[in-house]
């Protein structure tokens, strides 16, 4: 049995689901794109090819092996994008919550069913249909659960709005002892530089008391101010609009002093090192073209 345990984003990682780029399928057509960044690359003819993405994910896998992390991979589905395992489910404390994802991604959950089968069934839940919530919007910070959402009345018009207030309330009911804090995120169907697809596109904690943040990703300044007060301005690395577009906040922690980052994130990686982190740099720029990066391709199950 897998004894799930997850309290935050940065404690020592022991077990994780890492997505897969194998048999990823042909380049989608423009009207199949789920987000503005993929669309941009489809139209420009620069959409990533499978061989490059497989290489990048293997580099990530090698880092997990180096740190002796147990890695599960999804079972392969022919011609199907299975890179972003963060979207399909997430763990809080010792519970596995299945996400109600976009309907045409349902098979991604089936591909990790063999992992879910190793979890105590009383610890696996699926929210009711009207509850929308994806793992990229859910961030654990000890007694806090941070959740990205979109409060606009036009929520249903945005394929880029992935977590609704029903999702926030569902988590509040499931974890009454936690402080659940939602953040209203900026969404765009057309301009990737103004689209915070998930909370981890504009904020992520690193280490014990630091974080990476993009101020303009929040619709309400009060939400940004809340994080500045909680972490302290001197502990936050502020990223630019272009750095947000390149997914600088979407790194992944293996321990509270070990961060896996994209090798081109020069400014961020230098800041991390200056603050005492070991930075494991890998190439991930091709996968980034699909508006997802390192955190998006992982589904952590156990941290110390």
C-alpha positions in Angstrom: 0.0 0.0 0.0 1.0 3.6 -0.7 0.9 5.7 2.5 0.2 9.1 1.1 1.7 12.0 2.9 1.8 15.6 1.6 1.8 18.8 3.7 3.7 21.3 1.5 5.5 21.8 -1.7 9.1 21.5 -0.6 9.7 18.7 1.9 11.9 15.7 0.9 10.1 13.9 -2.0 9.8 10.1 -1.7 7.2 9.1 -4.4 5.9 10.9 -7.5 3.9 10.3 -10.7 5.9 11.7 -13.6 4.0 12.2 -16.9 5.1 10.7 -20.2 5.7 12.2 -23.6 5.9 8.8 -25.3 3.4 8.3 -28.2 2.3 11.8 -27.7 0.3 12.0 -31.0 0.5 14.4 -33.9 0.6 18.1 -33.5 -2.9 19.3 -32.6 -4.8 21.5 -34.9 -5.5 25.2 -33.9 -9.0 24.4 -32.8 -7.8 21.5 -30.6 -5.5 23.8 -28.5 -6.4 24.0 -24.8 -4.4 27.2 -24.1 -3.1 30.3 -25.9 0.6 29.3 -25.7 0.1 25.9 -27.5 -2.0 27.8 -30.1 0.8 30.2 -30.7 3.3 27.4 -31.4 0.8 25.4 -33.5 0.3 28.5 -35.7 4.0 29.3 -35.9 5.0 25.7 -36.8 7.2 25.5 -33.7 5.1 23.1 -31.7 7.4 20.6 -29.9 8.1 17.2 -31.4 7.8 14.0 -29.4 11.5 13.0 -29.5 12.6 16.3 -27.9 9.9 16.1 -25.2 10.8 12.5 -24.4 14.4 13.5 -23.9 13.5 16.4 -21.6 11.3 14.2 -19.4 14.0 11.6 -19.2 16.4 14.3 -17.9 13.8 15.0 -15.2 13.5 11.3 -14.5 17.3 11.0 -14.1 17.2 13.7 -11.4 14.6 11.7 -9.5 16.8 8.6 -9.7 19.8 10.6 -8.4 17.8 11.5 -5.3 16.3 8.0 -4.9 12.7 9.0 -5.5 10.2 6.3 -6.4 8.8 7.3 -9.8 5.6 6.0 -11.3 4.8 6.6 -15.0 1.3 6.5 -16.6 0.5 3.5 -18.7 0.9 4.4 -22.3 -2.1 5.5 -24.4 -1.5 5.7 -28.2 -1.4 9.2 -29.7 -2.3 10.9 -26.5 -0.8 13.7 -24.5 0.1 12.4 -21.0 2.7 14.9 -20.0 0.9 17.0 -17.4 0.0 14.6 -14.6 -0.5 17.5 -12.2 -3.8 18.3 -13.7 -5.5 14.9 -13.2 -5.3 14.6 -9.5 -3.5 15.7 -6.3 -2.7 14.7 -2.8 -3.5 16.7 0.3 -2.3 15.1 3.6 -3.2 11.4 3.1 -6.1 11.9 0.6 -6.0 11.5 -3.2 -8.4 13.8 -4.9 -9.3 12.9 -8.5 -9.7 16.1 -10.6 -12.7 16.7 -12.8 -10.6 17.6 -15.8 -11.6 18.6 -19.4 -13.7 15.7 -20.5 -11.4 14.7 -23.4 -8.6 14.1 -20.9 -10.4 11.6 -18.8 -8.3 8.7 -20.1 -5.2 10.2 -18.4 -6.7 9.2 -15.1 -7.3 5.6 -16.3 -3.6 5.5 -17.1 -2.6 5.9 -13.5 -5.3 3.7 -12.1 -2.7 1.1 -11.2 -1.2 3.7 -8.8 -4.5 4.6 -7.3 -5.2 0.9 -6.7 -2.3 0.9 -4.3 -3.9 3.6 -2.1 -6.4 2.8 0.7 -9.8 3.2 -1.2 -11.3 5.2 1.7 -8.6 7.8 1.0 -9.5 8.3 -2.7 -12.3 10.8 -3.5 -13.8 12.3 -6.6 -15.6 15.6 -6.3 -19.2 16.0 -7.8 -19.5 17.0 -11.4 -20.1 20.8 -10.8 -16.8 21.0 -8.9 -13.9 22.0 -11.1 -10.4 21.8 -9.7 -7.0 20.9 -11.1 -3.8 20.1 -9.3 -1.9 23.1 -10.8 -4.3 25.4 -8.8 -3.7 23.6 -5.5 -0.7 24.4 -3.4 0.0 23.1 0.1 1.8 25.3 2.6 1.6 23.5 5.9 -1.6 24.7 7.6 -2.6 26.6 4.4 -4.1 25.3 1.2 -3.7 28.0 -1.6 -6.1 27.6 -4.5 -6.1 29.4 -7.8 -9.5 30.2 -9.2 -11.3 32.6 -11.5 -14.2 34.6 -10.1 -15.3 36.3 -13.4 -19.0 35.9 -14.3 -17.8 34.6 -17.7 -16.0 31.6 -16.1 -17.6 29.1 -18.4 -16.4 31.0 -21.5 -12.8 30.4 -20.5 -11.2 27.0 -21.3 -8.2 28.5 -19.4 -10.3 28.8 -16.2 -9.8 25.4 -14.6 -10.9 25.7 -11.0 -14.2 27.3 -9.9 -15.4 28.5 -6.5 -17.3 25.2 -6.0 -13.8 23.6 -6.2 -12.6 25.9 -3.5 -15.6 25.2 -1.2 -15.2 21.5 -1.8 -11.7 21.6 -0.4 -12.8 23.7 2.5 -15.3 21.1 3.5 -12.9 18.2 3.0 -10.2 19.9 5.1 -11.9 21.9 7.8 -8.8 22.1 9.9 -6.8 23.9 7.2 -6.8 27.6 6.2 -8.0 27.5 2.6 -7.1 30.7 0.7 -8.2 31.3 -2.8 -6.6 33.6 -5.4 -8.4 35.1 -8.3 -6.2 34.7 -11.3 -5.9 36.7 -14.6 -7.1 34.6 -17.6 -6.7 35.1 -21.3 -7.8 32.9 -24.2 -5.7 34.8 -26.7 -2.5 36.2 -25.1 -0.4 33.7 -23.3 1.6 36.5 -21.6 -1.5 37.5 -19.8 -2.8 34.1 -18.9 -2.2 32.5 -15.5 -3.5 29.1 -16.5 -3.0 27.8 -12.9 -1.8 29.2 -9.6 1.7 27.6 -10.2 2.0 29.9 -13.3 2.3 32.9 -11.1 3.4 31.7 -7.6 5.2 28.8 -6.0 6.9 28.4 -2.6 10.5 27.2 -2.5 12.5 26.1 0.6 11.1 26.8 4.0 10.1 30.4 3.7 10.7 31.7 0.1 8.7 31.9 -3.1 8.6 32.9 -6.7 5.8 35.3 -7.6 4.4 37.2 -10.6 2.4 40.2 -9.3 0.3 40.8 -12.4 -1.0 37.2 -12.4 -3.5 38.2 -9.6 -6.7 40.0 -10.5 -6.9 41.4 -7.0 -3.9 43.2 -5.5 -5.0 42.1 -2.1 -4.3 38.5 -3.0 -0.7 39.5 -4.0 -0.3 41.5 -0.8 -1.5 38.5 1.3 1.4 36.5 0.0 3.9 39.3 0.4 2.9 39.6 4.1 3.0 35.9 4.7 6.4 35.3 3.1 8.0 38.7 3.5 9.0 40.8 0.4 12.7 40.0 0.9 11.9 36.3 0.5 10.1 36.6 -2.8 11.6 36.5 -6.2 9.5 38.7 -8.5 9.4 37.5 -12.1 8.7 39.6 -15.2 5.9 39.1 -17.7 8.2 37.3 -20.1 9.6 35.1 -17.3 6.0 34.2 -16.3 5.3 33.4 -20.0 8.4 31.1 -19.9 7.0 29.5 -16.7 9.8 30.5 -14.3 7.5 29.9 -11.3 6.8 26.3 -12.4 9.9 24.7 -11.0 9.8 21.7 -8.8 11.2 21.0 -5.3 12.7 17.6 -4.4 13.7 18.9 -0.9 13.7 22.2 0.9 17.1 22.9 -0.5 16.9 21.2 -3.9 15.0 22.7 -6.8 14.8 21.3 -10.3 14.7 24.2 -12.8 14.9 24.9 -16.5 18.5 25.6 -17.6 17.6 28.8 -19.3 16.2 30.5 -16.2 19.4 32.3 -15.6 18.2 35.1 -13.3 16.1 32.7 -11.2 18.7 30.0 -10.9 21.3 32.5 -9.8 18.9 33.8 -7.1 18.2 30.3 -5.9 21.9 29.5 -5.6 22.5 32.9 -3.9 19.9 31.7 -1.3 21.6 28.4 -0.7 19.6 26.1 -3.0 21.1 23.3 -5.0 19.7 23.9 -8.5 19.3 20.8 -10.7 19.2 22.4 -14.2 17.6 20.4 -17.0 16.4 21.3 -20.5 12.6 21.7 -20.6 12.0 24.5 -23.1 10.1 22.3 -25.6 7.6 21.1 -23.1 7.2 24.7 -21.9 5.6 25.5 -25.3 2.4 23.7 -24.1 2.0 26.2 -21.2 3.3 23.7 -18.6 6.6 23.0 -17.0 8.2 21.0 -14.3 5.6 21.2 -11.6 2.9 20.5 -14.1 4.5 17.2 -15.2 4.5 15.8 -11.6 2.0 14.5 -9.2 3.7 14.1 -5.8 2.4 11.3 -3.6 4.7 11.2 -0.6 7.0 13.8 1.0 8.6 13.4 4.5 
